[in-house]
Amino acid sequence: MARHGLALVAAVAALIGHSLAVVARPRTAASVDHPERGDVPGWVMITLMSAVLVAALLALAGPALEAMFNQAMDTVGK
């Protein structure tokens, strides 16, 4: 299961990296006029990388977290 999860995470990370390749664009008057516009592709990349990191952690630690949760629920139920 962990190997399958790691392969899935690696495939998603490769797809994200490939799809978000930065393409140089000439600056327009609109981008110069709004210096507080922000770096949208950067924030998108950070969000997607965070999601991939969470998926990887869940793939690796899922069974242990599930066992810990079930043990806690059994303790509370008594």
Protein Blocks (a to p, Z undefined) as FASTA:
>chain_A
ZZmmmmmmmmmmmmmmmmmcccdddddfklmmmmmnopfklmmmmmmmmmmmmmmmmmmm
mmmmmmmmmmmmmmmmZZ
